[in-house]
Amino acid sequence: MNPELRFETALKACYGQNEKINSNEKILLVQNGQWQSVDQSYKYIQALFEQTIQEIVLLDSSQINTPFLAVWIRDFNATKTTKDLQNKKITTIKASDTHIQFSSVKGFEWLSNFYPTLIYDAENQFIYPHVEAAYVAFKAKMAGKSPEEVREFAITIDPKLVKQLGSHLWRWETPEDGKKVIQEMRRLVALKVSQNPLIKTWLTPSADRSLTFEEFTSDTFWGSGYGTKIDDMQSNHLGRIFNEISNELKSNSNVQNFTNSALKAKSKKSRNY
């Protein structure tokens, strides 16, 4: 039995015929080299999260013929993010917060492209370990790399490494290229939000307030250059993407679009990447 079929069989055994998000106290993870239902209170569950991410990104999602894949990814992300919060690996938005400065080390780490949360991209038939891997895979495609090379970027677990590897892959030269880059980043971030119930909830402000976001890094395109470019319309594009998504979640105008993206059925057997 190939790895994809083993996972598919385990998914069906775990969820049965019910496609609702798993409400019991167990989560399907890799343990001792096998897919097993593990109690969420298991002492060493963090290590299993890491093993599971390493295993799942290697699978060919085009060969997993079940809608349970998207459901399991939401369950996995919710369980892992909950544990990260309990273990104080991440911080959440408080009621008094209005302007959110985030990075992989400063705070609100779950907003960073480095944050480990599974992203199922049905369009390109990849399961990414984080947004950074997905974005570098996109850059590799734009640079004309082979499907095999693109896949290597897409499944790289270490976000710092894949960022470094992708730093000189491809640089856009025209305004049209710049638009494509921002559109792709927005698509990837929307997938991330739609497939992690906790992140989606945290990004949805109450009706009486709004949130603004700033990627507080040295980057002056995706970030604000540590605040020096915060008022520059050509900077903080990642923060602006989160501004848009948060506003859309607040108004409920595009919530269904997020859900549809996360649960989108496979439309092609071949990779677009």
C-alpha positions in Angstrom: 0.0 0.0 0.0 1.5 3.4 -1.0 1.8 6.2 1.5 -1.2 8.2 0.0 -3.5 5.2 0.2 -2.4 4.4 3.8 -3.2 8.0 4.8 -6.5 7.9 2.9 -7.5 4.7 4.6 -6.6 6.2 8.0 -8.7 9.3 7.3 -11.7 7.2 6.4 -11.4 5.1 9.5 -11.0 8.2 11.6 -13.9 10.2 10.2 -16.2 7.5 8.8 -18.9 9.1 6.7 -19.1 12.2 8.8 -17.3 15.2 7.1 -17.9 17.5 10.1 -14.8 18.7 12.0 -13.7 16.0 14.4 -15.2 16.8 17.8 -13.7 14.1 19.9 -10.5 14.2 21.9 -8.3 12.4 19.4 -6.5 13.6 16.3 -4.9 11.6 13.5 -1.1 11.9 13.7 2.0 10.0 12.7 3.2 7.9 15.7 5.9 5.3 15.5 5.8 5.6 11.7 2.1 4.8 11.5 -1.0 7.0 11.2 -2.9 6.6 14.5 -5.6 8.4 16.4 -3.8 10.1 19.3 -5.3 11.6 22.4 -4.9 15.4 22.3 -3.7 15.3 25.9 -0.7 13.1 25.0 2.4 14.4 26.7 4.6 14.4 23.7 2.1 15.5 21.1 4.3 18.4 20.0 6.9 15.9 18.7 4.1 14.1 16.8 3.0 17.4 15.2 6.5 17.8 13.8 6.6 14.2 12.5 3.2 14.5 11.0 4.1 17.7 9.1 7.2 16.1 7.8 5.2 13.1 6.5 2.1 14.9 5.1 4.0 17.4 2.9 5.7 14.4 1.1 2.4 13.0 0.0 0.9 13.5 -3.5 -2.4 15.1 -2.6 -3.7 14.4 -6.1 -3.7 10.7 -5.1 -5.8 11.3 -1.9 -9.3 10.9 -3.2 -11.3 12.0 -0.2 -12.9 15.3 1.1 -11.7 14.3 4.5 -8.2 15.7 3.7 -9.4 19.3 4.0 -11.4 18.5 7.1 -8.4 16.8 8.7 -6.1 19.7 7.9 -8.5 22.1 9.7 -8.5 19.7 12.7 -4.8 19.3 12.7 -4.2 23.1 12.5 -6.7 23.8 15.2 -5.2 21.2 17.6 -1.6 22.3 17.0 -2.3 26.0 17.3 -4.3 25.4 20.5 -1.2 23.5 21.9 1.1 26.3 20.8 -1.1 28.8 22.7 -1.2 26.7 25.8 2.6 26.3 25.7 3.0 30.0 25.2 4.7 29.6 21.9 2.3 32.2 20.4 0.3 35.2 21.7 -3.2 36.2 20.7 -4.9 39.5 20.0 -6.5 41.0 23.1 -9.6 43.1 23.3 -7.5 46.2 23.8 -5.3 45.6 20.7 -6.1 47.6 17.6 -2.7 47.9 15.7 -0.9 44.5 15.5 2.8 44.5 14.9 3.9 40.9 14.0 6.9 38.9 13.0 8.2 35.4 13.5 9.9 36.6 16.7 8.3 39.8 17.9 4.8 38.5 18.7 1.6 37.3 17.1 3.8 34.7 15.5 0.9 32.9 13.9 0.5 35.8 11.4 4.1 35.3 10.1 4.7 33.4 6.9 7.1 31.3 9.0 4.4 30.0 11.3 3.9 26.2 10.8 0.3 25.6 9.8 -0.6 23.2 7.0 -2.0 24.7 3.8 -3.8 22.5 1.3 -3.5 24.1 -2.1 -6.0 22.1 -4.2 -5.3 24.2 -7.3 -1.6 23.2 -7.4 -2.0 19.9 -5.4 0.5 20.6 -2.7 0.3 20.5 1.1 2.6 23.2 2.3 4.1 23.4 5.9 3.8 27.2 6.0 3.2 30.2 3.7 6.9 30.8 3.2 7.4 27.4 1.4 4.3 28.1 -0.7 5.5 31.5 -1.8 9.0 30.3 -2.7 7.5 27.5 -4.7 5.5 30.2 -6.6 8.7 32.1 -7.2 10.4 29.0 -8.4 7.6 28.4 -10.9 7.9 32.0 -12.1 11.7 31.5 -12.5 11.0 28.5 -14.9 12.2 25.8 -12.5 11.2 22.2 -13.2 8.2 20.7 -11.3 10.7 18.6 -9.3 12.6 21.7 -8.2 9.4 23.5 -7.4 8.3 20.6 -5.2 11.5 20.7 -3.3 10.8 24.3 -2.3 7.1 23.5 -1.5 7.9 20.8 1.0 10.9 22.5 2.8 10.1 22.4 6.5 12.5 25.0 7.7 11.0 28.5 6.8 14.3 30.3 7.2 16.1 27.9 4.9 13.5 28.1 2.2 13.4 31.9 2.4 17.2 31.9 2.0 17.1 29.4 -0.9 14.4 31.5 -2.6 15.9 34.9 -2.1 17.5 35.1 -5.5 15.2 32.8 -7.5 13.2 35.4 -9.3 12.6 39.1 -9.0 9.8 40.9 -10.8 10.7 43.6 -13.2 7.3 45.0 -14.3 4.3 46.4 -12.4 2.3 43.5 -13.8 4.7 41.1 -12.1 4.3 43.0 -8.9 0.5 42.6 -9.0 0.9 38.9 -9.6 3.1 38.5 -6.6 0.7 40.4 -4.3 -2.3 38.4 -5.7 -0.5 35.1 -5.1 0.5 36.1 -1.5 -3.1 37.1 -0.8 -4.3 33.7 -2.2 -1.9 31.8 0.0 -2.7 33.9 3.1 -6.4 33.4 2.5 -5.9 29.6 2.3 -3.9 29.7 5.6 -6.7 31.6 7.3 -9.5 29.5 5.9 -7.8 26.3 7.0 -6.9 27.3 10.6 -10.1 27.9 12.6 -8.3 29.6 15.4 -6.5 32.1 13.2 -9.7 32.8 11.4 -11.4 33.6 14.7 -8.6 35.7 16.0 -8.6 37.8 12.8 -12.4 38.5 13.1 -12.9 41.6 15.2 -16.0 42.5 17.0 -18.5 44.7 15.2 -17.5 47.8 17.2 -13.8 47.8 16.4 -11.3 47.3 13.5 -7.8 45.9 13.4 -4.8 47.0 11.4 -1.7 44.9 10.8 2.0 45.6 10.3 4.7 43.1 9.5 7.3 44.6 11.7 10.5 43.4 9.9 13.4 44.9 8.0 11.6 44.0 4.7 10.2 47.2 3.1 7.9 45.5 0.6 6.1 42.9 2.6 7.0 44.6 5.9 7.3 48.1 7.2 11.1 48.4 7.5 10.7 48.2 11.3 8.1 50.9 11.1 10.0 53.4 9.0 7.9 52.8 5.9 4.5 52.2 7.6 2.9 55.2 5.8 4.4 54.2 2.4 1.7 52.7 0.2 4.4 50.5 -1.5 5.4 48.9 1.8 3.8 46.6 4.4 1.9 44.6 1.8 1.6 41.6 4.0 0.1 43.7 6.7 -2.3 45.2 4.2 -3.4 41.7 3.1 -4.3 41.0 6.7 -6.2 44.3 6.9 -8.3 43.3 4.0 -8.9 39.8 5.2 -9.8 40.9 8.7 -12.3 43.5 7.3 -13.9 40.9 5.1 -14.3 38.5 7.9 -15.8 41.2 10.0 -18.4 42.0 7.3 -18.8 38.3 6.4 -18.7 39.3 2.8 -16.1 36.8 1.8 -16.1 34.2 4.6 -17.7 31.6 2.2 -15.0 32.3 -0.3 -12.4 31.3 2.3 -14.3 28.1 3.1 -14.7 27.3 -0.6 -11.0 27.7 -1.2 -10.1 25.4 1.7 -12.5 22.7 0.6 -12.1 23.1 -3.2 -12.3 19.7 -4.8 -9.5 18.6 -7.1 -10.3 19.8 -10.6 -7.1 18.6 -12.3 -4.9 15.5 -12.1 -1.7 17.3 -13.2 0.2 19.9 -11.2 0.1 23.5 -12.3 3.4 24.1 -10.5 
